[in-house]
């Protein structure tokens, strides 16, 4: 039997109702769901479903996604980042359905949920790989921790009283030293998130690169930089300065003591994402950020997208 894992933002009643409807719809198409107990505690039970098709309760360890076909994410970007923790080790693709606000990482909106489920049932979807970032924290030659990020790895100050003094290293060579609130190392996927709000450029998901963006740096040379996906980025924390923290996707936080260094490189494992309609990234930008495109006529012989205002 085909199985999908569902990761749900269960804090809203409307989300719980959507989840119940999804479980019923997929069960009737012969697809069983795995669900997390704490998320489904208040989801209405599909009493009219046979026992073998009702959602199966699993724990929240990475093994819970093993041998599933996909992970359905019902929520916003935060829910998708949480689901990536489960999907990445299993190599299972994520389908994000936005039940939140912007939902930039989501592939479908609540209004198009039916069409998205049709594609999943029919198996007509595509899968693309998204680059990740691996992070290692070292202190006096000893590895303190290892972690990873889909959106961004941020080295930032842990206290508000003092600025963070760092040396930035790229490809094992020093590039600059400055005081700052922090430094963001983002993937193309994360270029629309924290890095963008800090002044970084948007990078199309098909581009393989790492984006390095200082946050509130006190320096003449502290511009965002786009570096090779094979580059090695390191941040050294001043021996006499305050401690820092490494924050990956707002989910995994590692203390970084004075004198330590954080090494950032291309992730060893990508995150796989479901694509349904091949929508150009430019169209996604316009819709998610509500960008003004009035007056656009398009190239002769190519009618404008009816979903865009022009």
Steps between C-alpha positions, in 0.01 A plus 500: 500500500623851419565712808552874557618659823304812601658781701236742625485843660227392739457828688205614288162332478479563126831318451371200694187487284712516183716214634195284566371563148840413351512173695153404379568593139830312476366194681223470243773499233679216680772713659564467871639780714753492778435775754668634813307435820534845655384669179196278442369482854215739414454423131151361426510125453396359164247265654365392162839366391593133539756437774778410257469841329485723806813706569774310679649671804883521499762672713685815394842345434663518154423131451127580481535612136695194387344314206222754454443650156482864611453730796191724481550823691181679607601837642747778426874525442579421864307175473684411180838561661395272785389236251837524321662356814299182442510485121869570437649189666248278318555669162124557474359803310295770672175648371420824679137617512483854632246543779684798646588846369775534239603135484783560254627143520158349432418358159121524535248729665190389688287601199692259274523215751263280298712529187816433700353182647388391152860527380635311800246220455570477126877520555535778242712723720870571458772515764786750519793507738572807710849572624566504876781634720700290745643674809778395734593681823865457609680627808872444548494230236214308661167460322228624736203431273383433145170605348342616173255747346263517205445876511791653687767450764542817708791579730374776728570666831345340804463821702362843409762698693802447274559460129650181364857529373574251225748414227343374179691231311415367153683208339743494793610860446407803716268745324400758759463567872223711653258545783141402427177356631576183307573336168252305287600215269197424286407253230310615188185364666565721803581812298135609534512474880733654761774576246255704292389707800868568576559645152605191307399429138242247388649190339299277268465148648664343194824688574747312717683748723536616858405851604705672773327803657637700796230626737539863618875495448724790608731496198552661161524159332208299627293441188309182419707251301392209282763227514551165330300204632836329551642786706579462868381788719623541856422750775755545778379649828730745680687349794430801721146568384158373604378150413279434198239249395451307178134494399396272214154564354384632836483137617847384603702731726862427599703713748823638351756605765760778454790378290291240320439478127195397298570325171228506233494300178267340250277245671577134454129425451248715310134547587267368231194711410190409301428717197152492349454757225844626406400857591787740424674638806426854375126430521542371855680820597222714356227306680669457837632856526205658318737676260362762259507379140223718357590615149687184402401385149733206441674396182291502182334164446535401864178583688550618858431262785133557590589455865717813496367855494635683196 
